Amino acid sequence: MRLRHKNWTAGYIDLNKNYFIVDKYKNNFNNEQPINLEIGCGKGNFIKGKAIKVVNENWIGMEKESTVIGVALRNVIENEMDIKNILFINKYAENLLDIFEKKSISKIFLNFSDPWPKSKHAKKRLTNIKFLENYWEVLTDDGSIEIKTDNDKLYEYSLEQIEESKFNIVYKTTNLHNDPKEMEHNVMTEYEKRFSETGKNINKIIITK
């Protein structure tokens, strides 16, 4: 669901430029802690929750829509003023190597990505083999990707694409919320909360290099 344009977001982003990576990442956190990247951070609930739970790691939210990332930014700033381990990127994910060095990201999170249901748009899906090859380059040698989706077809498509890649599948389920062990560390996105409340199953895949 596309978020309606909000006029205030442009000015809000401009006032809080210190939260943004504008060009290439250059140790913007000023520490040596692991860097995690959520591609398509939406309104920021997941990345905020992770940053609060895992304070000894760095978290970057990537979002192509400036209105959406403005909402995520406000969500972080106005609710948790003491969060110091979050930054944002207002860019597309097609060219991660233009932003990050090779082997610099520890974990990538793909939460409820656009399924692009028409087959002619398959190459736009964030689990397409071309994206997976891109992720491989920026992930550390022990790096991983966590994928969550309510879309069963995207789940099956993702598994097919992963099989063609260099990645190893270490976990997969079509009912995440029925797995107590995995749910111990789960942080729900807005979409996940909404879908699970209606009884929709949540799929998850974890892959590693």
N, C-alpha and C positions, 0 to 999 in steps of 0.2 A: 504494500500500500504506500503510495507516494505521499509524502508530507507536503501540505500546502505551503506556498511561499510565505515567509514571515519577514516583514520589512525590517524588523529590529536586528536580525541576525548579522547582517553585514557590518553594522556599526559595533555590535558586541564583539565580533571577531576582531575587528580593527583595534579595539580597546584592550584586547587580551592576546596580542600577537606573541607574547612570551610563551604561550602554550602550544605554539605551532612550529613544526619543522617545515620551512618554506622550500628549500632546495634539497641539497644532499645532507643526509644525517652525518653529523660530526661530533659524536659523543655529547649530544645535547643535554643529557642528564648529568654529565660531569661525574660519572662513576663507572665502575667496571661490572656492574650487576647485569645479569642476563636481560636481553631485550625480547619482549613478546609483542606480536603485531596482530591486531584484529582488523581484518579487511571487511569493510561494511559495518561500521560500529553503531549505526543507527542512532538512537537517542542516548547512547552511552551507558545504559544500565549494566551491561555485562562488564565492560572495561572498568567502570567505577567499582563494581563489586569485587572484581579480581584484584584491583590495586589496593583495596582495603584489606582483603584477605592475605595477599602475598606482597607484603611491603618491601621485601628484600629483592624484588625484581622490578624491572621497568616495563611500562605498558604504553603502547602506541595505538591510537584509534585512527584508522584510515577510512575516509568517507568522501565520495566524489561530489555529493550534493552539499553545497554550502549552507543551505537552510537547515539541513539535518545535522550537520556538524556544529552549527551554531547552537542548536538545542542541546546536543550532547555536551558541549562546552559549558553551557549554563548549568546543566544537570550536575556536572562535576564541581564547578566553582561555588555555586550557591548552596549546595547541600553538604559538601565536605571540603571546607576551605583549607584543611591541613594536608590534603593529598599532594604529594610532591613527586610521585613517580608515574605521572600520566602526561603524555603529549599527544598532539593530533596532527594529522596530515590531510589536507583537503586536495586530494589528487586521485586519479584513476590507478588501478592496480596492475595495468598491463606492463609497465616498465619498472619493476621494483629495483632493478640494478642501476637505474638512474638516480635512485635515492639512497639505497643501502649498499654497503660493500658486500662482496661475496662472503658467505659463512659468518654473517653478523647477527642473524636473528635466531633465537632459540626455539620459539614456538610461534606458529601461525594459527589463528582461529578464524574459521569461516562459519558464522552463525546465521542460519536462515537466509542464505544468499538467494538472490533472484533466480528462480529456476529456468527462466527463458524457455517456456514450454514448447515453442515452435522449433522443429528440427533445424530450420535454416539459421537459427540463432544459437546453435549448440556451442559454437566457438566462443560465445560470450559468457558461458557458464564458468564460474570460478574454479570448478574442478575439471575443466577441460585439460587434456594432456599438455597443451601449450602453457597453460598457467602452472600446472604441476612441475613442468621443466623449469619454469621461472622460479618457483618456490625452492626447488632443489638447490639452485645456485645461491640463494641468499641465506638458506638455513645452515646452521652449524653442523658439524659432523654427526652429532647426536640429536639433531633437531627433529621436531615433530609437527604434525598438523592435526588439529581437532576440528571435525566437521559436524555440525548439527543442522538438521533440516526436518521440517514437517512434511516435505514433499517426497512421497515414496518413489516417484519416478526419478527424481534427482538423486535420491539415495542409490538406486540401482545403477543409474548412469555413472555416478561417481565411482562406484566399485569397479565398473567396467574400465573406466579411464585409469584408475589406480593400477589395475592389473597390467596395463600397457606401460606403466611408468617404472622408475627405479625404486619406488617406495615399497615398504612392507606394511601390510595391514596387521596391527597388533590388537585391535579391538573393533568390533562392530555389533550393533544391535538395532532392532526395529522398535524397541520399547525401552528407551533410556530410563524413564521414570519408574520402571519396574526392576531396576538394578540398584539396590541400596548402596553397594560399595562405590559405584561410579557417581551416585547422587551425593555422596558425602562432600565432594569437591565441586559440585555443579553450581554455577551461577546462572540464573534464568534471565533471558532477555525478555523484553516486553512481548514479543511475538510468542516466545515459548510459554510464558505464563498464560497468555490468552488461549493458545491452542490446547494446552494441557487441561485447562479448565473446562473445555468443551469435550474432552475425552479423546482428542486426536493423539495418535502415537507420535513420539519424537524419536527420530533416527539419529544415530551417532556413529561416526567412524574416527578412529585414531590411526594415523600412519606415521612411520618413522623412516629415517634414512638408513 
